[in-house]
Amino acid sequence: MKLRLWLMFQPRLVTQPVVYELGKKFEVITNIRQASVNEEIGLVSIELEGPRPELDRAIAWLEEIGVKVEPVEINTIEG
């Protein structure tokens, strides 16, 4: 299963390797589709692929550490 999500990072998380940790902690494939990051906020459009239970665990972990997770409504970059 594939999900496209917007991840919004608080300032304290901007310099942390969250996407790397996501791929290590969970059996998901990460594909960054778009990103805008500065010292105040990080906004990342990401595609996650894996079994649904593992995707659910990964999303719960992101929210637990303080990342806001929203579904992508429109495919901003297709290809």
Secondary structure, DSSP 4 states (H G I P E B T S, - for coil): -EEEEEEEE-GGGTTS-HHHHHHHHSS-EEEEEEEEE-SS-EEEEEEEES-HHHHHHHHHHHHHHT-EEEE-SS-SS--
